[in-house]
Amino acid sequence: MDRSGGGGAGGAGRGDAVGFRPLYRQVYDTLLRRLADAVWQPGQILPSEGQLAAELGVSQGTVRKALDALTADSLLVRRQGRGTFVAEHDDKQSVFRFFKLRPDAGGAGTPVSRVLAITETAASVDERDRLALVRSARVVRCERLRSLDDKPCVLETISVPAALFPDLAARDLPNTLYSLYANQFGITIAVAHERLKALVLPAREAELLGVPAGTPALEVDRVALDLEERPVEWRLSLCLTDTVHYLSVLR
């Protein structure tokens, strides 16, 4: 473990800047690499803080700080009296981490999804751009409708690289895709970048959502990255916000 921040585990980690990198961030990067390489599987307990500290040549406090950061990023789970475990991306966790629409009347609101179409096809120019794909790449493209309290509120178009998700188009898709990605394809969504824009709905999209053409909507353009910071999903969502709102918690 490099204590100067100039090499070793911290020399080329996530989001490195030139110069000093805190030691706990170097430990964070080392442990993150192990998660990305599936050294530890979802639900598996990690070695103790003392064991990791001895192995990496750092203090137990440094390891604890790195584990705290990975826990805050929802990649690990602390269980009192039992230890630290690799997070399992189940439906409930994924929904409330990544689905940001909340009913105006209160409560969390759990969306129900219905697949309208799914196919494997040549990647479009936009898909190649958003997913950093080569010209010959193929994608699995899915269109689905999501409802809250039996009312359609989101129309999604989801594109993923076919090479990373073989035979996805032939599967019955669950309500929450990120748990499927992790459990069936070994791809954990670590972070998502979103861009929001107000627009009015074209005729086809409005019909699918059950509203008149020209109805105002919120467009959420999301690129999801895995543990290796690869773009692995592009999701374009058209959201009706007459009875729901987009909730962002800033820390």
Protein Blocks (a to p, Z undefined) as FASTA:
>chain_A
ZZkopgcjllmgghiaehjddfklmmmmmmmmmmmnomacghiacddfklmmmmnopafk
lmmmmmmmmmmnopaccdehkbccdddddfklmmmmmmmbdcfkgpjbpaddddfbdcdd
dddfklmmmnopafkbccddddddddeehiafbdcdddddfklmghklmpccdfblklmm
mmmnopacfbdcdddddddddfklmmmnopaehiacdddddddddfkopafbdcdddddf
klbccddddZZ
